Amino acid sequence: MTDFHQTGVITTLHQLGKPSLERLEAELFGFAKARPIALVLPALYSEFEGPAMPGIIQELTKVKYLNEIVLALDEATEQQFQRVRELMAPIPTEVRIIHNKGKRISEVYETLARNGLDVGERGKGRSAWMSYGYVLARGRSEVIALHDCDIVTYSRELLARLCYPIANPQLDYVFCKGYYSRVTNKMNGRVTRLLMTPLVRSIQQLTGPHKFLMFLDSFRYPLAGEFSMTTELARVNRIPWDWGLEVGSLAEVHRNYSPRRVCQVDIASTYEHKHQILSSDDAGKGLMKMAVDICKSIFRTLASEGVVFSDGLFNSLLVTYLRQAEDAIMKYEADALINGLDFDRHEEAKAVETFTRAIGLAAQAFTENPMGTPLIPNWNRVVSAIPGIFDMLLAAVEEDSR
Amino acid sequence: MENFLNLILEPLQVLLTKFSLFLPNLLAMLVILLAGIMLAFVIKKILVKFLLALNFDNWSDRMGFTKLMRQGDLWSKPSVTAGTMIFWLLMVITLMSGLSALQLQAVDQLAAQFFSYIPRFLSAAMILGIGYVLAGFIRRTVLIAAANSGFHYAKILADAIHVLLVVLILAMVMEQLHIAPGIVLAAFSIIFGGIVIALAIAFGVGGIDAARRIIEKENAPAAEEEKKNEIEHI
């Protein structure tokens, strides 16, 4: 059980006591009549072969309040796509699969590219964006919930708690981020604990209070992949296609809406998913790549809001960050000790060294090209450029599902 | 015995003579087919490159042709589709030309009919293409005009007008292609006439009060003027 303290500029919805899942689902069933809910699942075929996806499917068979499920399937052959259709069949909710590698969806991507709309490379960002487009094209849902497909500890309570703040018409929220503690026999979530929070606080220390940084610092788990939002937000938000997805999405939410309409919700007491390797020597993969993309996204967002980054600031930032991260290690060590968790201080220090290098690389990349990788355009712009794109997307998915 | 041999050989000789007369026609047909296939292939390649240079695919995306193709489960690029259509049209023309080189009466008639049909086919294609673009343009114009004037059902009105125009265009195309022209004309007259009558009745019944108000509003200034005149006379 957590405390009920409200932190930062957004609302925090805690898990207090033992709320009844049945009551939550019954209420959601009622809300969904006025605000139908779509669940977006960006998945790789390999996740269907692992332990996570079968468990998620089993839980989703018990969910009755969803209006539709849109699965964006990546890295799957035609045969694997058919297999996924069979695996998803037991779910009572209508399931539509976007076969990203299929010839029809590939042609939709081709259409976007030849009209000058850069939707980036394959990945969660692009899959999520395409799924939002499909939900908007169908026009049958008003709420979109999204979670990853590698959650080993998935329960339908996670989904219910994620959907509730947006689906409930009494609560005027447009965006809700999930949070949880990434704890097994040790503390996970290194990028959030040792990069994100110390970095945000270091920049604030150097540049003074900043609305976006305060907004970011308000989230207990800003890099969580689980969130829900209104379809209107999905229409106007641009999103990055790289690892800067979560930070970039939060930046767009901050840009378009007041923090009063944003909340975070405790969705799970435990959360376990596949872990990335640190990859301290190779900035092209693992946590190192993730860290570089996240840092670049933060720098670019702040620059777009008027913060001036000089070489001197970046140099100071590296030192300030290192101090903040070392302090964080000390705090987490104490937290681990009192809770009887394993804590490898050396591994944590190695992670901080890697993240320091990542900040340096991101700073260099930002200095060389401040504009960086463009965000995927929002759907309003896409429809303006290609008026028939929604019909094409609908036709592609419908034909694929025959 | 010699007579018997002649009886056997003479038909063979006639056959050989006929074949030797037919052989140049057959060769001509093969040459026409070969040249036609090569030409069609080259024209297709040039056409696709030309269309790509003109950004035909982007234009199709904007004008809604690509959407139509996708809804018909055609997933190649519009330029490639256009190239393939021209290729097969040229192939049919080549086949007809090749067959007519055989100088067989039945085939000649078929070829003549086919070639006389080509202008109709081309004009039907033009009606379809231009008509579809025009219908799309009118739909957008109606949508913008209706939405700007605050009409609540702007999209439904624009879509309805679009459907009516598409029906009109398809009827024109069928008529041009001479596909059951009588039935098409009758069906079109019934459907279009029915819709117009339905709209007229709907407006007549539902819009009596609105029409009265409009007429009264129109007459109101005249009556006022008459009143004014009376006062002036006094």
Contacts between the chains, C-beta under 8 A, distances in Angstrom:
chain1	res1	chain2	res2	distance
A	103	B	75	5.9
A	104	B	70	7.8
A	104	B	75	5.3
A	107	B	70	7.8
A	107	B	75	4.8
A	107	B	76	7.8
A	110	B	77	7.5
A	111	B	57	8.0
A	111	B	61	5.8
A	111	B	66	6.5
A	114	B	57	5.6
A	114	B	58	6.0
A	114	B	61	7.5
A	115	B	58	5.7
A	115	B	61	5.9
A	385	B	62	7.9
A	386	B	61	4.9
A	386	B	62	6.8
A	386	B	66	8.0
A	387	B	62	6.8
A	387	B	64	6.7
A	387	B	67	7.9
A	388	B	61	7.1
A	388	B	64	5.1
A	388	B	66	6.4
A	388	B	67	3.0
A	388	B	70	7.8
A	391	B	67	4.8
A	391	B	70	7.0
A	391	B	71	6.4
A	392	B	66	6.8
A	392	B	67	5.7
A	392	B	70	4.5
A	395	B	67	7.9
A	395	B	70	4.4
A	395	B	71	5.1
A	395	B	73	7.3
A	396	B	70	6.8
A	396	B	75	7.9
A	399	B	73	5.4
